[in-house]
C-alpha cells in the first residue's frame, strides 16, 4: 500500500490531480507531510498547494471528533506552510489529519 498503514505510521501523502473546476488547467497539487509519525506528543505538519487556495488543516480522533484546528485561511501558490500540533494532552490513540 502506497500510504503506509496505521500501525506503523503513515508515509507522506502527495495528492495530485485535485479538480478545482472542469478544465485540466485548473488542476492543483497538494502536499502534506507529518513528522514524526507516530509521535508521543508534538508533531509538525508541512503543507503546500501548487495553486492559491483556501484551506483548512484539522486533527480528528477515531470517533470523528475534531480535536484541533491547525490552519484555516488562504494559501499562496507554491508557498510552504508549517504548523505544530501538541497532542500530549490527548489520550493515546490514532489521530487523523484532514487537509
Buried (B, 14 or more C-beta within 10 A) or exposed (E): EEEEEEEEEBBEBEEEEBEEEEEEEEBBBBBBBBEEBEBEEEBBBBBBBBBEBEBEBBBBBEEEEEBBEBBEEEBEEEEEBEEEBEBEEBEEEEBEBEB
